[in-house]
Amino acid sequence: MTRPVLIAVLSLALSGTEIKSQTPAKPAAHPAPTISVSRAVELAAAGHCGEAMPVLKNALGHITDADLKRRAGIAGVRCAMGRNQSQDVTRFIEWLRVEFPHDPEILYLTTHAYSDLSVRASQELLFTNPSAPQVHELNAEALETQGNWKAALAEYRVVLEQNPNMRGIHFRIGRLILSQPQAPTTLDDAKKEFTAELAIDPDNAAAEYVLGEIARQREEWADAISHFQKATKLDSSFADAFVGLGRSLMANGSLAESIPVLLRAADLEPANPTTHYYAAMALGKAGRKPESAAELAKYKQASDRAQKQKDEINLGVVGQQVEIKKEQ
């Protein structure tokens, strides 16, 4: 990746002869004509990014016209991508995201730009460090998304052979084991991997959480509570861990202790119907009917919003497919 640096050099020849104060100064040379932002956008569209980029970069934060601001930012992203200038890509994108939050065109552009940067980085990794464990890790991730679990697992094992203490690999193996159809040894095999991950990375809240879930499924309440508590201490915003802890406390007979934990989960993720459901259940069992009813109402509201959002997404996808068929 190149980083363009603009260096302005001014040379002044001194004759060594004393310059008297009354000597008239020579007229200053006329500066080169400045390219306007609009012209820079046109140049970028025509493929003249070398001329356009300095102007577009300097214009960030100084453009007042909304339409020009958008066009300049988009032109900057596309030119930076074409010139393989990743720092400028992210600079333009972050500026556009601030100026045009939730804008579908900007979000679409962001998706493709970061996707392209990801591909380029992976290609650079492959060509410059073909034997690095990260190459096998990337390959394993790709195989995993394809559902080729056996091959993905083999790649993760290669990573551990090269670097036994690499963080995250045992966790991914454990997650991969749980993703496959359950066998008699599935939970034990997964537990072994998450435990190995914690030996390498004791601060891995996700590993503690999954171990808690495995123990909860087995109704090993003390073990489940211990793991969930550790997960919530490692990550105080981990709502799912608070839900797991609250459910385990409730199942273990510690109803009073479970209530504040489950209410904490509801506060952390108010849009998540599950958090309100279990909070309502615990409050109801404790005889706190008005509070339970309030949480049930929040549960219904959150569920309705989630279903509406899902329907809108499905409708949008179906609508697009219908339009495509009409055009065909």
FENCOR-V813259 format. One record per residue. N is the residue number from 1. RES is the residue in one letter. PHI is phi in whole degrees, -180 to 180 (999 if undefined). NEAR is the number of other ideal C-beta (glycine too) atoms within 8 Angstrom. D_FIRST is the distance of its C-alpha to the first C-alpha in Angstrom with 1 decimal. Layout:
# FENCOR-V813259
n->N res->RES phi->PHI near->NEAR d_first->D_FIRST
n->N res->RES phi->PHI near->NEAR d_first->D_FIRST
This chain:
# FENCOR-V813259
n->1 res->M phi->999 near->6 d_first->0.0
n->2 res->T phi->-100 near->6 d_first->3.8
n->3 res->R phi->-120 near->6 d_first->6.6
n->4 res->P phi->-65 near->7 d_first->9.7
n->5 res->V phi->-124 near->4 d_first->12.8
n->6 res->L phi->-95 near->5 d_first->16.2
n->7 res->I phi->-117 near->4 d_first->18.8
n->8 res->A phi->-95 near->4 d_first->22.4
n->9 res->V phi->-115 near->4 d_first->24.7
n->10 res->L phi->-111 near->4 d_first->28.4
n->11 res->S phi->-108 near->4 d_first->30.8
n->12 res->L phi->-128 near->4 d_first->34.4
n->13 res->A phi->-86 near->4 d_first->36.9
n->14 res->L phi->-106 near->4 d_first->39.8
n->15 res->S phi->-80 near->4 d_first->43.0
n->16 res->G phi->89 near->3 d_first->44.5
n->17 res->T phi->-83 near->4 d_first->47.5
n->18 res->E phi->-60 near->3 d_first->48.4
n->19 res->I phi->-94 near->5 d_first->47.4
n->20 res->K phi->-80 near->5 d_first->50.4
n->21 res->S phi->-64 near->4 d_first->50.1
n->22 res->Q phi->-85 near->4 d_first->52.1
n->23 res->T phi->-68 near->6 d_first->49.8
n->24 res->P phi->-65 near->4 d_first->48.4
n->25 res->A phi->-75 near->4 d_first->44.6
n->26 res->K phi->-74 near->4 d_first->42.9
n->27 res->P phi->-62 near->4 d_first->41.7
n->28 res->A phi->-69 near->4 d_first->38.0
n->29 res->A phi->-69 near->4 d_first->35.8
n->30 res->H phi->-71 near->4 d_first->35.0
n->31 res->P phi->-66 near->5 d_first->31.5
n->32 res->A phi->-65 near->4 d_first->29.3
n->33 res->P phi->-60 near->4 d_first->29.9
n->34 res->T phi->-85 near->5 d_first->27.7
n->35 res->I phi->-81 near->9 d_first->26.1
n->36 res->S phi->-74 near->7 d_first->27.4
n->37 res->V phi->-64 near->11 d_first->25.4
n->38 res->S phi->-59 near->7 d_first->27.4
n->39 res->R phi->-67 near->9 d_first->26.6
n->40 res->A phi->-63 near->16 d_first->22.8
n->41 res->V phi->-63 near->14 d_first->23.3
n->42 res->E phi->-65 near->8 d_first->25.2
n->43 res->L phi->-63 near->12 d_first->22.6
n->44 res->A phi->-62 near->16 d_first->19.9
n->45 res->A phi->-64 near->7 d_first->22.4
n->46 res->A phi->-87 near->6 d_first->23.0
n->47 res->G phi->92 near->5 d_first->19.4
n->48 res->H phi->-95 near->8 d_first->19.1
n->49 res->C phi->-69 near->11 d_first->16.0
n->50 res->G phi->-59 near->5 d_first->15.3
n->51 res->E phi->-80 near->10 d_first->18.7
n->52 res->A phi->-78 near->15 d_first->18.8
n->53 res->M phi->-60 near->15 d_first->15.7
n->54 res->P phi->-58 near->9 d_first->17.0
n->55 res->V phi->-68 near->13 d_first->20.4
n->56 res->L phi->-63 near->17 d_first->19.3
n->57 res->K phi->-67 near->10 d_first->17.4
n->58 res->N phi->-72 near->7 d_first->20.4
n->59 res->A phi->-81 near->11 d_first->22.8
n->60 res->L phi->-56 near->12 d_first->21.8
n->61 res->G phi->87 near->5 d_first->25.0
n->62 res->H phi->-116 near->6 d_first->27.1
n->63 res->I phi->-85 near->10 d_first->28.0
n->64 res->T phi->-102 near->4 d_first->31.4
n->65 res->D phi->-74 near->6 d_first->32.0
n->66 res->A phi->-64 near->5 d_first->31.1
n->67 res->D phi->-65 near->6 d_first->30.5
n->68 res->L phi->-67 near->11 d_first->28.3
n->69 res->K phi->-60 near->11 d_first->26.4
n->70 res->R phi->-64 near->12 d_first->25.7
n->71 res->R phi->-65 near->9 d_first->24.9
n->72 res->A phi->-67 near->14 d_first->22.5
n->73 res->G phi->-64 near->15 d_first->20.6
n->74 res->I phi->-64 near->12 d_first->20.5
n->75 res->A phi->-62 near->14 d_first->19.3
n->76 res->G phi->-64 near->16 d_first->16.5
n->77 res->V phi->-62 near->14 d_first->15.4
n->78 res->R phi->-68 near->9 d_first->15.7
n->79 res->C phi->-67 near->13 d_first->14.0
n->80 res->A phi->-64 near->14 d_first->10.9
n->81 res->M phi->-65 near->11 d_first->11.1
n->82 res->G phi->-65 near->7 d_first->11.7
n->83 res->R phi->-96 near->10 d_first->8.8
n->84 res->N phi->58 near->8 d_first->6.4
n->85 res->Q phi->-107 near->12 d_first->6.2
n->86 res->S phi->-64 near->10 d_first->7.5
n->87 res->Q phi->-64 near->8 d_first->9.1
n->88 res->D phi->-70 near->12 d_first->10.9
n->89 res->V phi->-58 near->13 d_first->11.9
n->90 res->T phi->-66 near->8 d_first->13.6
n->91 res->R phi->-64 near->12 d_first->15.0
n->92 res->F phi->-65 near->14 d_first->16.7
n->93 res->I phi->-63 near->14 d_first->17.9
n->94 res->E phi->-64 near->8 d_first->19.5
n->95 res->W phi->-65 near->11 d_first->21.1
n->96 res->L phi->-64 near->16 d_first->22.5
n->97 res->R phi->-65 near->10 d_first->23.8
n->98 res->V phi->-74 near->7 d_first->25.7
n->99 res->E phi->-74 near->9 d_first->27.1
n->100 res->F phi->-131 near->10 d_first->28.0
n->101 res->P phi->-64 near->6 d_first->28.8
n->102 res->H phi->65 near->5 d_first->29.9
n->103 res->D phi->-73 near->8 d_first->29.2
n->104 res->P phi->-62 near->6 d_first->29.1
n->105 res->E phi->-67 near->7 d_first->26.8
n->106 res->I phi->-68 near->14 d_first->24.2
n->107 res->L phi->-65 near->9 d_first->24.6
n->108 res->Y phi->-63 near->8 d_first->24.3
n->109 res->L phi->-62 near->12 d_first->21.0
n->110 res->T phi->-61 near->11 d_first->19.7
n->111 res->T phi->-58 near->8 d_first->20.8
n->112 res->H phi->-71 near->8 d_first->19.0
n->113 res->A phi->-64 near->12 d_first->15.7
n->114 res->Y phi->-68 near->9 d_first->15.6
n->115 res->S phi->-64 near->8 d_first->17.0
n->116 res->D phi->-64 near->9 d_first->14.3
n->117 res->L phi->-62 near->10 d_first->11.6
n->118 res->S phi->-64 near->8 d_first->14.0
n->119 res->V phi->-63 near->8 d_first->14.4
n->120 res->R phi->-65 near->10 d_first->10.8
n->121 res->A phi->-65 near->8 d_first->10.6
n->122 res->S phi->-67 near->9 d_first->14.0
n->123 res->Q phi->-66 near->8 d_first->13.2
n->124 res->E phi->-63 near->8 d_first->10.6
n->125 res->L phi->-61 near->12 d_first->13.3
n->126 res->L phi->-65 near->9 d_first->15.9
n->127 res->F phi->-78 near->6 d_first->14.6
n->128 res->T phi->-95 near->6 d_first->13.6
n->129 res->N phi->-138 near->8 d_first->16.5
n->130 res->P phi->-62 near->7 d_first->19.1
n->131 res->S phi->-100 near->4 d_first->21.9
n->132 res->A phi->-68 near->7 d_first->20.6
n->133 res->P phi->-61 near->10 d_first->23.0
n->134 res->Q phi->-64 near->8 d_first->20.3
n->135 res->V phi->-66 near->12 d_first->20.2
n->136 res->H phi->-66 near->12 d_first->23.9
n->137 res->E phi->-65 near->12 d_first->23.7
n->138 res->L phi->-62 near->10 d_first->21.4
n->139 res->N phi->-64 near->9 d_first->23.9
n->140 res->A phi->-64 near->14 d_first->26.8
n->141 res->E phi->-63 near->9 d_first->25.6
n->142 res->A phi->-64 near->8 d_first->25.3
n->143 res->L phi->-65 near->12 d_first->28.8
n->144 res->E phi->-66 near->13 d_first->30.2
n->145 res->T phi->-66 near->6 d_first->29.3
n->146 res->Q phi->-84 near->6 d_first->31.1
n->147 res->G phi->81 near->5 d_first->34.1
n->148 res->N phi->-89 near->8 d_first->33.9
n->149 res->W phi->-66 near->11 d_first->34.9
n->150 res->K phi->-63 near->6 d_first->36.3
n->151 res->A phi->-68 near->8 d_first->33.2
n->152 res->A phi->-63 near->13 d_first->31.0
n->153 res->L phi->-61 near->11 d_first->33.4
n->154 res->A phi->-63 near->8 d_first->33.1
n->155 res->E phi->-67 near->13 d_first->29.3
n->156 res->Y phi->-64 near->15 d_first->29.7
n->157 res->R phi->-67 near->9 d_first->32.4
n->158 res->V phi->-63 near->10 d_first->30.1
n->159 res->V phi->-59 near->14 d_first->27.6
n->160 res->L phi->-69 near->11 d_first->30.6
n->161 res->E phi->-65 near->6 d_first->31.8
n->162 res->Q phi->-79 near->8 d_first->28.5
n->163 res->N phi->-144 near->7 d_first->28.4
n->164 res->P phi->-62 near->5 d_first->31.7
n->165 res->N phi->-106 near->5 d_first->30.8
n->166 res->M phi->-73 near->11 d_first->27.6
n->167 res->R phi->-69 near->8 d_first->28.1
n->168 res->G phi->91 near->8 d_first->28.5
n->169 res->I phi->-75 near->12 d_first->29.4
n->170 res->H phi->-61 near->12 d_first->33.2
n->171 res->F phi->-61 near->13 d_first->33.0
n->172 res->R phi->-69 near->11 d_first->31.3
n->173 res->I phi->-64 near->12 d_first->33.9
n->174 res->G phi->-62 near->17 d_first->36.6
n->175 res->R phi->-63 near->10 d_first->35.4
n->176 res->L phi->-65 near->13 d_first->35.2
n->177 res->I phi->-62 near->11 d_first->38.7
n->178 res->L phi->-72 near->9 d_first->40.0
n->179 res->S phi->-77 near->7 d_first->38.4
n->180 res->Q phi->-85 near->9 d_first->40.5
n->181 res->P phi->-53 near->3 d_first->44.2
n->182 res->Q phi->-70 near->5 d_first->46.2
n->183 res->A phi->-116 near->6 d_first->48.1
n->184 res->P phi->-58 near->3 d_first->50.6
n->185 res->T phi->-102 near->6 d_first->48.1
n->186 res->T phi->-57 near->11 d_first->45.2
n->187 res->L phi->-65 near->10 d_first->45.6
n->188 res->D phi->-66 near->7 d_first->46.3
n->189 res->D phi->-64 near->10 d_first->43.3
n->190 res->A phi->-67 near->14 d_first->41.0
n->191 res->K phi->-58 near->11 d_first->42.6
n->192 res->K phi->-61 near->9 d_first->42.0
n->193 res->E phi->-71 near->13 d_first->38.2
n->194 res->F phi->-69 near->15 d_first->38.0
n->195 res->T phi->-67 near->9 d_first->40.1
n->196 res->A phi->-64 near->9 d_first->37.9
n->197 res->E phi->-63 near->16 d_first->34.9
n->198 res->L phi->-67 near->12 d_first->36.8
n->199 res->A phi->-66 near->6 d_first->37.6
n->200 res->I phi->-88 near->9 d_first->33.9
n->201 res->D phi->-130 near->9 d_first->33.0
n->202 res->P phi->-65 near->5 d_first->36.2
n->203 res->D phi->-96 near->5 d_first->34.6
n->204 res->N phi->-83 near->12 d_first->33.7
n->205 res->A phi->-65 near->13 d_first->35.7
n->206 res->A phi->-64 near->8 d_first->35.0
n->207 res->A phi->-65 near->13 d_first->36.5
n->208 res->E phi->-62 near->15 d_first->39.6
n->209 res->Y phi->-62 near->15 d_first->40.0
n->210 res->V phi->-66 near->13 d_first->40.0
n->211 res->L phi->-63 near->14 d_first->42.5
n->212 res->G phi->-63 near->19 d_first->44.5
n->213 res->E phi->-66 near->10 d_first->44.6
n->214 res->I phi->-62 near->12 d_first->45.6
n->215 res->A phi->-66 near->13 d_first->48.4
n->216 res->R phi->-65 near->14 d_first->49.5
n->217 res->Q phi->-62 near->7 d_first->49.8
n->218 res->R phi->-89 near->7 d_first->52.1
n->219 res->E phi->61 near->6 d_first->54.0
n->220 res->E phi->-94 near->8 d_first->53.2
n->221 res->W phi->-64 near->11 d_first->53.3
n->222 res->A phi->-62 near->7 d_first->53.2
n->223 res->D phi->-66 near->10 d_first->50.1
n->224 res->A phi->-62 near->14 d_first->48.5
n->225 res->I phi->-60 near->13 d_first->49.3
n->226 res->S phi->-61 near->9 d_first->47.8
n->227 res->H phi->-68 near->13 d_first->44.5
n->228 res->F phi->-65 near->16 d_first->44.2
n->229 res->Q phi->-62 near->9 d_first->45.2
n->230 res->K phi->-64 near->10 d_first->42.5
n->231 res->A phi->-63 near->17 d_first->39.9
n->232 res->T phi->-70 near->13 d_first->41.1
n->233 res->K phi->-73 near->6 d_first->41.0
n->234 res->L phi->-72 near->10 d_first->37.4
n->235 res->D phi->-140 near->8 d_first->36.3
n->236 res->S phi->-73 near->5 d_first->38.8
n->237 res->S phi->-107 near->5 d_first->37.3
n->238 res->F phi->-83 near->12 d_first->37.7
n->239 res->A phi->-61 near->11 d_first->40.3
n->240 res->D phi->-61 near->8 d_first->40.8
n->241 res->A phi->-67 near->15 d_first->41.7
n->242 res->F phi->-66 near->16 d_first->44.2
n->243 res->V phi->-62 near->13 d_first->45.7
n->244 res->G phi->-60 near->15 d_first->46.0
n->245 res->L phi->-65 near->16 d_first->47.6
n->246 res->G phi->-62 near->16 d_first->50.0
n->247 res->R phi->-64 near->12 d_first->51.0
n->248 res->S phi->-69 near->15 d_first->51.6
n->249 res->L phi->-63 near->13 d_first->53.6
n->250 res->M phi->-63 near->14 d_first->55.7
n->251 res->A phi->-67 near->9 d_first->56.4
n->252 res->N phi->-89 near->9 d_first->57.3
n->253 res->G phi->92 near->4 d_first->59.9
n->254 res->S phi->-101 near->8 d_first->58.1
n->255 res->L phi->-62 near->11 d_first->58.3
n->256 res->A phi->-60 near->6 d_first->58.4
n->257 res->E phi->-72 near->8 d_first->55.3
n->258 res->S phi->-73 near->14 d_first->53.4
n->259 res->I phi->-62 near->14 d_first->53.9
n->260 res->P phi->-62 near->7 d_first->51.8
n->261 res->V phi->-67 near->12 d_first->49.0
n->262 res->L phi->-71 near->17 d_first->49.1
n->263 res->L phi->-67 near->9 d_first->49.4
n->264 res->R phi->-63 near->9 d_first->46.3
n->265 res->A phi->-62 near->17 d_first->44.4
n->266 res->A phi->-65 near->14 d_first->45.7
n->267 res->D phi->-69 near->6 d_first->44.6
n->268 res->L phi->-70 near->10 d_first->41.1
n->269 res->E phi->-132 near->8 d_first->40.8
n->270 res->P phi->-66 near->10 d_first->43.4
n->271 res->A phi->-87 near->6 d_first->42.1
n->272 res->N phi->-94 near->11 d_first->42.5
n->273 res->P phi->-59 near->9 d_first->46.0
n->274 res->T phi->-61 near->7 d_first->46.2
n->275 res->T phi->-63 near->16 d_first->46.2
n->276 res->H phi->-71 near->15 d_first->49.1
n->277 res->Y phi->-61 near->11 d_first->51.0
n->278 res->Y phi->-73 near->14 d_first->51.3
n->279 res->A phi->-65 near->15 d_first->52.0
n->280 res->A phi->-63 near->13 d_first->54.8
n->281 res->M phi->-62 near->10 d_first->56.1
n->282 res->A phi->-66 near->14 d_first->56.4
n->283 res->L phi->-64 near->13 d_first->58.0
n->284 res->G phi->-64 near->10 d_first->60.4
n->285 res->K phi->-65 near->8 d_first->61.5
n->286 res->A phi->-85 near->9 d_first->62.1
n->287 res->G phi->80 near->5 d_first->64.3
n->288 res->R phi->-93 near->9 d_first->62.1
n->289 res->K phi->-62 near->8 d_first->62.7
n->290 res->P phi->-60 near->6 d_first->61.6
n->291 res->E phi->-68 near->8 d_first->58.2
n->292 res->S phi->-64 near->12 d_first->57.9
n->293 res->A phi->-63 near->9 d_first->58.7
n->294 res->A phi->-65 near->8 d_first->56.1
n->295 res->E phi->-69 near->14 d_first->53.4
n->296 res->L phi->-65 near->11 d_first->54.6
n->297 res->A phi->-65 near->8 d_first->54.3
n->298 res->K phi->-66 near->11 d_first->50.7
n->299 res->Y phi->-61 near->12 d_first->50.1
n->300 res->K phi->-66 near->8 d_first->51.6
n->301 res->Q phi->-62 near->8 d_first->49.5
n->302 res->A phi->-65 near->13 d_first->46.2
n->303 res->S phi->-65 near->9 d_first->47.2
n->304 res->D phi->-64 near->8 d_first->48.2
n->305 res->R phi->-64 near->9 d_first->44.9
n->306 res->A phi->-65 near->10 d_first->42.9
n->307 res->Q phi->-67 near->8 d_first->45.1
n->308 res->K phi->-63 near->8 d_first->44.7
n->309 res->Q phi->-63 near->8 d_first->40.9
n->310 res->K phi->-63 near->8 d_first->41.1
n->311 res->D phi->-64 near->8 d_first->43.5
n->312 res->E phi->-65 near->8 d_first->41.4
n->313 res->I phi->-65 near->8 d_first->38.4
n->314 res->N phi->-63 near->8 d_first->40.6
n->315 res->L phi->-64 near->8 d_first->42.2
n->316 res->G phi->-64 near->8 d_first->39.0
n->317 res->V phi->-66 near->8 d_first->37.9
n->318 res->V phi->-63 near->8 d_first->41.4
n->319 res->G phi->-60 near->8 d_first->41.6
n->320 res->Q phi->-63 near->8 d_first->38.4
n->321 res->Q phi->-65 near->8 d_first->39.7
n->322 res->V phi->-64 near->8 d_first->43.0
n->323 res->E phi->-63 near->8 d_first->41.5
n->324 res->I phi->-63 near->8 d_first->39.5
n->325 res->K phi->-64 near->7 d_first->42.8
n->326 res->K phi->-64 near->6 d_first->44.5
n->327 res->E phi->-66 near->5 d_first->42.1
n->328 res->Q phi->-74 near->4 d_first->42.4
